[in-house]
Amino acid sequence: MTMFHASTEQLELIDSFTRPLEELFAPARLHKSESDYGQWVTGAEFGWFGISLPEAAGGIGLGMVEEALLFEKFGRHLVTPGFMAASLAAKTAYLCGDAALAQQILNGELPVAMARQGAPGAGVTLVDAASAKLCLVLSPQGTALFHADAVVERQPLDAAQWSIPLQSARLAGNAAAHAATQKIGADVNLLLAAQLTGIAAATLDMAVSYSLLRQQFGAPIGSFQAIKHYCTDMAMQVQAAKDMLSFGAVAVAEARDDHRFQAASALVVATRAAFFNTAKNIQIHGGMGFSAECDAHLYLKRAHVLDTLAGGLKASRAALRRETSIFGKDAA
Amino acid sequence: MMPEMMPEMMDESPDDFRARARRWLRDNVPTEHPPVDGPESRAYALAWQQRQFAGGWAGLTWPRAYGGRELPVLQQIAWFEEYARAHAPSTHNALFVGMNHAGPTLIACGSDEQKAFHLPKIMQGDVIWCQGFSEPNSGSDLASLRTRGEVQGDELVINGQKIWSSYADIADYQELLIRTDPASSRHHGLSWVICPMDAPGITVRPIKTMAGPAKFAEVFYDNVRIPLANIVGGLNNGWKTAMATLSFERGTASLALQISLSQRVEELIAACDDVALGETLMDLRADAAALRAMSYQFAIKSESGPVGSEGSMIRLYFAELAQRVARVAIDIFGIAAPEVLAVHGLGYDYFDAYSETIAGGTAEIQRNIIAERVLGLPRGSR
């Protein structure tokens, strides 16, 4: 039987696998503490860093479909991008034959931070990196794993503005990567798309709940067409992002000819869904939505951070342009 | 007439099925353009349907008992994908109502006699169907309709008027929604009836669309007599039957069109060297890929039971994406290009796409339905 979407079993498995998120990663935690490194060992103990690596390598032995579903949940809970860094770092080390390094990442000994470099030699943007021992650098050249010491001249950016610690930095001139690969671009796109999809879904839920609760003119605001239509637009964005993610993840897991195209599409769709929904969620919450006490802004800001790690929507579209659709002229 | 059952169809792998579809389409897709309206468009649509039936490609998911092939929906999707790649005639033609509304509605709600009589005729390309739901004063508020059918003996006597009835001037049958209980109001007391378009008392006045062709029509009923046996789903139970019809319209009816959007976007990407439009085209490309992913999900789910109102979401996503694709084509080529001006060219597609967010329930009504039935928001004033 040919699969095109995540199965019910896969969805249920990830639901049970991520139950601790509700308690440990309530989004409101970010009002008090913006870094998730206090939970690093927890993430390692739950096996969240190696879900798609073989059991022999210390992973859970599942595939990219399960990993995409896991990271959709991480997006919903605004889990630090460091968890994505850990997963990609372990995979990069594993693919480069450094099983010992992969193992140290998987068991939580070596916390990893996520960084983005726009071009070779350019500066990097570092996310939530204070306690990290390793840095996973995404760039148009692929995925490279560095020792944290190799990322120098760190300047803290205004942390309060983006609700997560950010630094600008650069790679030391003599820095050599522990491991690097160009082979997991589709995995990177899927994990970013998954978190952005989770953000779009969480903000839809938040907007619908508030529309049922909030009364004006003697009725829930969700009974007014203007609000209904916003919520419907948000729901369509979520449906598109979720189905695209699931379809793309299965394409990657099964190594279909067009899996890179599907993963690149998933990122473009999910990024736009996250930006649309986080903005509409703020609008639906009115004055409350504009207040720092409300969670709404946390989702918007995290969408920007993930988009930055992806290189920006412009770059994501340009990357999609380089892929071939099965409907394209040159396609088989 | 049954199509010849070729031995290789048994236990054929999905790849082999697809390859066989591709070969057949390569050899059989008509090279001449479809006429836009009138008797020529009828003849063209029926001939193309007859050719597909003879090749064994009609009614792929329809019940075997009525001449269908009863194949899994994934094979239907594979056929539509190859259909799009082969540039076969758009399924948004005179056959659309029969294949995608009336046929599926009869399969779901029709009597054995109705199914045995009508389904083979639709599938074999013998007949054209049209829809008779909207009235001049009943558009988005369909349940307010007033065309009446009075029960006299074993007949209904119908008086009233329908509008926006696509292909009514060339159709053999109409799916007609009327009020059969004069004391009723709103969605109670309606009936869904099969109306033969040659019945005495029917007058059809074609109306030109903004895209040019006279593709839809007003239909007037003056003491039109139709047997009670033509009621589908029971007397005064027509709202339920009509909702089944609309669930197809809002569900799988547009599967072929949804899938063909990816093909159209790829053609625009290949034709466009304007860097300024590159980002727009990549959004369209990604959204068309997402639509395809949604269509697969919905079609597969719909095989194991009713899927509910989320079909409305996909239908609306498709409608608005189709309009964006049609529009960017004009931006790429300009209004004076031969590709735009041609019969059935990009200009025609662009204008025709304006119907996508109106026909089958406006985008605004769809949004209300999605908000209330999928998201659980409360009903309010319109």
Interface residues (C-beta under 8 A of the other chain):
Chain A: T2 F4 H5 V208 S211 L212 A219 P220 G222 S223 F224 Q225 I227 K228 H229 C231 T232 D233 A235 M236 Q239 A240 A241 D243 M244 S246 F247 G248 F261 Q262 A264 S265 A266 V268 V269 R272 K314 R317 A318 L320 R321 S325 I326 F327 G328 K329
Chain B: P14 L74 E81 A84 R85 S262 Q263 V265 E266 I269 A270 G278 E279 M282 D283 R285 A286 D287 A289 A290 L291 R292 A293 M294 Y296 Q297 I300 E310 M313 I314 L316 Y317 E364 Q366 R367 N368 I370 A371 E372 V374 L375 G376 L377 P378 R379 G380 R382
